[in-house]
Amino acid sequence: MHELRLVREVFEDLLRRGEAEGLQRITRVYLRMGDFTEIDPEVLRYFFTEESRGTILEGAELVIEHSPLRELRLLSFEGE
């Protein structure tokens, strides 16, 4: 399940950036996901929800923008 590995990579990046900005909570995450990544968006959402428990990402809304490319990219995030 490469979805879990990819979610963990995105999480590490988000946690690092969120902590660097002094955020107590990340409320929304914007990703761009290509149609040819072979990742099921619902599986990605499930893993995101599960992996975020107990972190500053818990409860964050995941917004996925679709792309015709083969990519999974963190675009931006919001927090407080």
C-alpha angles and dihedrals in degrees: 000000000000089000090076092050091050093047090051091051091051090046093053090051093047094047092048093049094042092052091046089055092046095242120165093196138014109217105180135021124196118205132176113215124186123224091235098055090094089225118137107228092215092053089049090051091048093051091045091055093046096045093047095061111119094010135097085263095063110125094010117149113240113215114191120198114196123229133187089228132085099257146116109198135170105230102178145312141216128219148152 
